[in-house]
Amino acid sequence: MPHFAGREGGKMFNGRNFGRFLFLAAFLGLLAAPKPVAAEPNVALVGTLKLDRYLAGFAWSADGKLLATAESAASEIKLWNAATWKQERAIQQRVGGGGIPLLFTPDGKYLITPSSAMAPTRAAMDVFDMATGAPVQKLEGPNDPVKFPANFPNDMILSKSGRTLYAAFRSPSETSPICAYDVAALNRIDCWPSERGVFTLAAGLGEDEIITSSADGTAQIWDVKRKTIIRRIPVSSSEWLGALAVDPSGKYFATTEGSEGTHLNQKTGQMERVGSKDPFRLWDAKSGRKLASLRTYPDMARIAFSASGKYLVARSVKLGIRYDTFSIYRTAGLKELRALDSSGRAGIGVEFSPDGKFLAVGGSTSVLIYSFDEGK
């Protein structure tokens, strides 16, 4: 066995000690070695859809080949080719103000929009044939047209399988109705009241479950067959929940709310502190446990998960002033990776294409299209 003479105290450095020395050196070397940096998605601007008026809403077709845009106070909905990013055609439909939900059926045959009816009516949504551009059906809303003439959907989503359409409706009462529709038959199945006003709907937890954001600061998971809330999760410290999104696996969901600030209470006339120091939060859908939170840009109004669920994209707005950036976050730990400049264009929403390869970012009078490569 080899041995070496030590200089201090004449001690021998034998083979056993030398082996231990090599092991320790290797261990320390591993500690000192730089940790590999996790890959970030490759994002690049590839197209800009220029509109004539202010953007009111947009949606991807199920095959990702078309993008529909609605403009405020316009008389048509434009359809854009996702290969060339040029307008392909238009559907004649009167459009109201901002926040217009649009939705394609999974087979791509129909586009569903809020009704264009100006007079009090039970018709809440119009269904257009994509082959002809003609209206083929009207879906009834939940309300008496005399008592609730608006009868306008706040939000629309498809179930996980795409067989059922759910819509949450605006209402002057605190019990905003939720209605379910059979997508194949294009008719209403049933309606039921929510406990408080519903701002946002999301699907993806399970075929018979949807999640809503409510005016009481909670996220509510519904069993839609029984029309009952099976889990209520307090997700907001205020009554304003900004956005809600479910990841593709259905295991997690993300929420945003107004950032910390002051608000004038109209009843008392006093300034009150509202909002949160960590308004961006990630939740376990099954247990309702908060997994991560982050102090972010003020009042994140729109969020979307990437196709893999590894990333979140968020757009910000504050007191009517739209910020010029949106950010990409790693879902695990809500780590911000990069902020992208949207060239001063105000954002109304963010939405990934069905295959996850493109990201549409709504502007004031445009939609910016980014390629989104998540890598391996």
PyMOL commands that set and color helices and strands:
alter all, ss='L'
color gray80, all
select helices_A, chain A and resi 15-32+332-334
alter helices_A, ss='H'
color red, helices_A
select strands_A, chain A and resi 3-5+12-14+42-50+55-60+66-71+76-81+86-92+103-104+110-114+123-129+135-140+153-158+164-169+177-182+187-193+198-206+209-214+218-223+228-234+241-246+252-257+261-264+271-274+280-284+290-294+300-305+311-318+321-330+335-341+350-352+358-362+366-373
alter strands_A, ss='S'
color yellow, strands_A
deselect
rebuild
show_as cartoon
